[in-house]
């Protein structure tokens, strides 16, 4: 399936990209993250397991078990704090 992936803040900076269309076999956010990590390089560093990365599915904060669907939007970003 094809999904739109967006990157924000330090993740965007590490990947030098604000987003991309991704053809994936992943069924969940977790599986998509693993597919991206498997690309190696900056993806493996920016999205590494053990690194705090938040995820949103169609602009709703979601956990890694959230199911993907054709055409959905996935966002990856670091945790943020407000002041």
Buried (B, 14 or more C-beta within 10 A) or exposed (E): EEBBBBBBEEBBEBBEEEBEEBEBEBEBBBBBBBBBBEEEEBBEEBBEEEEEBBBBBBEEEBEEEBEBEEEBEBBBBBEEEEE
